[in-house]
Amino acid sequence: MMIKLVLTCSACPEQYDAFLNGAQVGYLRLRHGAFRVDFPDHNGETIYEASPQGDGCFDEDERDYYLRFAVDAILKRLAVGKYEKQEAPDVQYEIEGRS
C-alpha cells in the first residue's frame, strides 16, 4: 500500500494530510518540537507521538526517519487497529507539494 503525504504547511507547523486510494487516513503535525499522527484526520485518534529536534519543521536529517514511523503507524492502524513502536520501518511514501 502506498500512502500519499500532501504537505499542507511547510513550517510552523510542518503538517501533512495522508491519503490511501484517495481517502484521508491521517493527519501529521510537528509544532513546538511535538510530532503527532492522528487517524483518520485532525479530529481523530492520536496513534503516534515523537519529539524530534525540529521545532516547527523537521531538521533535514530527521524528516525521513519520522515520516516512516508515521506512515507505518497509519498502515498498522488500518490493518489491525493498533500501533506498537519498533525499528524504523521500511515503507514507501511520497510527498506532494514540497519544493
N, C-alpha and C positions, 0 to 999 in steps of 0.2 A: 504494500500500500504506500502510495506517495502522498504525503501531507504537503500542501502548498501553504507557505507562510507569506502573507501580504503585509508588508511594512506599512503601518498606518501613521506612525510618528517616528522620526529618526533619533530624537533626543529629548530628554526631559519631559516625559518619559520616552524611552525606546519601547515601542509596542507593535505587536503583530496580531492579526487575526489568522487563525489556522483553518484550512478547509480540506475536506476529503470528498471527492466527487461532487464538488460544488456546494456542499453543505458545511456550515460553520461547525467546527468541532473543538475550537479552543481560542483562548484569548491569552496572550503572553505580554507581560508588562514588567519593565525594570524602572524603578523610581526610588531615589534616595538609597541606593545600594540593596534594595529588596527586589528580587525577581520572583514572579509567581506565574503559574499557569492555571487558568480557570477553565472548566469544562461545563457546558459547551461554549459559553460566551462569558462576558464580563460580569454577568449576574449569577453565574453558575458556581459549582463546587470548586474550591481550590484543590488541585491534585498534585501540585509540585511547588516547592519553595526553595530558594537558594539565596546566598549572599555574595554575589560577585564583587570584584574590586571596583568596577564601573559604578558611577553614581546614577546619572540619568541616562547613560548609554553604556553598552559593553565596551571594555577595552578590546582592541582588535584581536588580541591573542586569546580572548576568552569567549567570544561570541559563539563560535562553532561548538565549543565544549558544552555550554549551557543550552543552546538550541537543540543539540542532540538529546539531552535529558528531557527537554520539553516535549519534543516530538515523540520520544519513547513513552513518556507518561501518557500522552494523548492516545497513542496506539494501544497501550495496555488498558487504559480506561475503557476504550471502545471494545476491546476483546474480552476482558474478564471483570471489568468493573472496579479494579483495584490497582494501585501502583506501589511497588516496593523498590527503593533505591538500590542501584547496582553499579557496576563499572560503566564507564562512558559507552553508550550503545553505538553500534554500527548501523545507523539508519540513514536514509536519504531524505533530503528536503530541498526545496528551492525557495528563494526569496524574490518576491516581486516588488518593485518599487524602490529598490536601493540603488543609488548611483555610485 
